[in-house]
Amino acid sequence: MATNEVHTISAAGAARKLGLGKAKTLALIRDGRLRAKQLDGRIRVRLVDLDAFLASLPDATNAGQEHREPPS
């Protein structure tokens, strides 16, 4: 039985979902941080790999506070 479910997206599509530029997304793929497949010369990111990448990132609870001076 065929389904119309999408299981992969392009590197540009992954970049849009991540809120990053395509170059940064390709760098993540090249560095092995974001898994991807190659199909007929095109880079495809499996949605499960995109979800796994996001799950592997640290929480941003204190994001941006590491460089602030403590209150006096």
N, C-alpha and C positions, 0 to 999 in steps of 0.2 A: 504494500500500500504506500503510495507516494504522498508526501506531505509538502507543504509550502513553507515549512519552518526554515529559518535562516540559522545556520550554525557557524558561519564565518563572516567576517567583515574585512574590508580593505584596511591598509595601514592608515589611510586618510580617515576612514570611518572610525577606527579605533582612536585616532587623535581627537576627533570631534567628541566622542564619548568621554574621553579623559580630560577634555578641556585643554589640550596641549597642541602645539604645532606639529605638523607632519615630520619635520626634521628631528624634533625631540623624541617623537614616538619611534621613528626609525633608529635613533640612537639607542633607545631602550631595547629594541629588538636586537640590534647589532651586539649590544653588551650582554645579551642573554637574560636580561631582567624581565622582558615580556616575550613569551614564547610565540612563535609564528611559524607558518608553513609556507612553502613556495609551491605554487601551482601554475604551470605554464609561464614561468617568468614573473608571475604576480605574487606579491606578499599577501597572505591571508592570515588573519588573527581569529582563532577560534574564540567564541564567546565565553566558553568555560575557562580558557586561558586568560582572557581579559578579567573575568571575575576573580580568578585565583591571584592575578597580579594585584588587583585592588585590595583583596583580603590580606595580602602580604605586607601592605604598607602600614607604617605606624599610625596610630591615632593622632589627630591634629589638636588634641585638647589644649596643649600649651604652645601651639604653633606661633612663631613670631615673638615669643616672650624670652627666648634664650639670650637675646642680646640687650635686653632692657636692664637698666640700673635698678637695684633694689631701692624701695622708698627710704628716705632719710628719716 
